[in-house]
Amino acid sequence: MADKPDMGEIASFDKAKLKKTEMQEKNTLLTKETTEQEKGSEIS
């Protein structure tokens, strides 16, 4: 087992073979209005 990874494979890697993906933000930060609305719904 080698201590260091084979950097030759990394140097010859072809980025053109990668697929394009779109990022979608899943965890959005709450706005002040959203938190106030949630606080109001907890009391009711």
Secondary structure by P-SEA (a helix, b strand, c coil): cccccccccccccccccbbbbbbbbccccccaaaaaaaaaaaac
